[in-house]
């Protein structure tokens, strides 16, 4: 396999913009499913273990990668960064970080009191997610 070939069992390609998320068949581009958030703002995406995690403003939604079905939604406060790996979902923003399980259970939260506020970079197990400063 080269970097240009998706593994056969990779599932749909996921595309998101303006509060909408789409699952596309990788070889044809055929739209398989779609989901829309209540907001039309920017969507941050992470895909892990057959799930798509969509972060829109203060809401984190887990979707089934194959069907686009909503699995759960959590209020995460003001967040701008998302990272998922090995069933651990990390969300950061405004100087805080939260962790969830793949089933939506909150594991921990740290607001880093007295350390300031701002965009958050997240890193775990060789992966990095950095918020855009607009």
Secondary structure, 3 states (H helix, E strand, C coil): CCCCCCCCCCCCEEEEECCEEEEECCCCCCEEEEEECCCCCCCEEEEECCEEEEEECCEEEEEECCCCCEEEEEECCCCCEEEEECCEEEEEECCEEEEEECCCCEEEEECCCCCCCCCCEEEECCEEEECCCC
